Amino acid sequence: MKRRQIYRHLIESSEKAGIRVVEQNLRATGVNARSGLCRLKGEPVFIMDKNLTINEKIQTLASGLRQISLDDIYIMPAVRDIIDRAP
């Protein structure tokens, strides 16, 4: 599976879990910010720095998804394995 497909599946899995993924240029904010899971107006949102490489995006999103319960969501085995192996 191609890296972009894996990233797309991770985004879909996040959305199934009720977490919206938003890509932003965090460098343009002028604030030292990192990608990650947060709450905006009570809603869970994963903010992703669009300047990261595809591998960094996969690793960052997989690590964020590992923090939440995904037991009731179907995730392709290859993608679930990436989530399970994330730090």
Secondary structure, 3 states (H helix, E strand, C coil): CCHHHHHHHHHHHHHHCCCEEEEECHHHHCCCCCCEEEEECCEEEEEEECCCCHHHHHHHHHHHHHCCCCCCCCCCHHHHHHHHHCC
